[in-house]
Amino acid sequence: MHSTLIVARMDIDSSAEVARIFAEFDKTDMPHRMGTRRRQLFAYQGLYFHLQDFDGDNGGERIEEARTDPRFVRISEDLKPFIEAYDPKTWRSPADAMATRFYDWTASR
């Protein structure tokens, strides 16, 4: 499984609207198209965390392929009033807001 964690800025008062926007998006076939298995949104002291788990190891590639889909473009636009880049000077795409994993542990069964 491949995971990504996007970090941005968000006013906690926007969390219900952001959740609604994602709930509508996740009702479409877009998560399946991107290989999304699970999406979790978190907020902490003005920060927004978007954890997404994907089937296989190619989640990033599938997102890149989906970026031109009108539904992907629309959700990006719909989120703009609520989600700000963590560092607007360096942000060009979601890849610029992805945290780098530096440790991973999984329990054995």
N, C-alpha and C positions, 0 to 999 in steps of 0.2 A: 504494500500500500504506500502511496505517495501522499504527503501532507504539505500544505502551505499555510503560513501564518502571515497575514497582512496586518500591519500596524499603521494606524492613522489617528486623527483627532476627531472627537465627536462630543457634543454636548449630551450629557446623559438624558436630558429631557427629550431628545430625538430618538431614543432607543425604540419606543413603540412604533414610530413611523418607519424606521429602518427595518425593523422586524417584519412589519406589514409588507413593505416593498419586496423583501426577500421571500416571504411566504407566497406572494403572487408569482414571483419568478420561479420558485421551486415547484409550483403546480404545473409548469410547462414541461416539455421534454428536454429543456436546456441542461438541467443537471445530468440527465442520462447522456446527452450528447457530449458533455465535457468529462464524463466518467466520475462525477461527484458521487461519493457514497454517503458523506455526512458533511453538514455545515453547522458550525457553532459560532455564535457571535457573543463577544464579551465586551464589557466596558469597565474601565477603572480610571478614576481621577482624570477625566477628560480624554482618555485614550480609548481607542476602538481596536478590537482584535477580532479578526475574521479567520477562523481555523477551518480549513477545508481538507477533507480526506478524499482521495481518489483511488479508483481501481488501478492496480498496476503501478508502474513507475513513470508514466508519461503524462501526468496531470497537466504540467506546464505546457506541453505541446498541444494538448487538446484545448486548453483555454485559448492559446494563441489562435488556433483554427476557428474557435467560436467567436472571437472578438469582433468579427465583421457582421455577425448575425444581428438583425435589427432588434431582437429582444435583449441581446447583450448590450448593444449601444443604448437602448432605452433605459435599462436598469442603471447603467453608469450615469446617465443624465439625471435620472430620478434621485440618485443618491447624492449628487453634487451639493444640494443645499444643506445636507446633514453631515457628510463625511469630508474632512479636509486632509490633505496630504500631511504627513508628519513633518516633512521638510519640503515645503513648496518649491524651494530653489533647485532641488535635485530631482523632483518627481516628473517623470515622463510617461510612465505606465505602471500598472499594478506591480510589476516586477521590481520597481524601485522602492516599494514599500514592504517587501517580503523579508521577514526575519530569517536569519541564517541559523539552522539547527547546528548545535555543536556537541550535543550528547543525546543518545537514544538508548532506552532500555525497555525491554519487553519481558514480562513474566513468562516463565516456561509453564507449560500445562501439565 
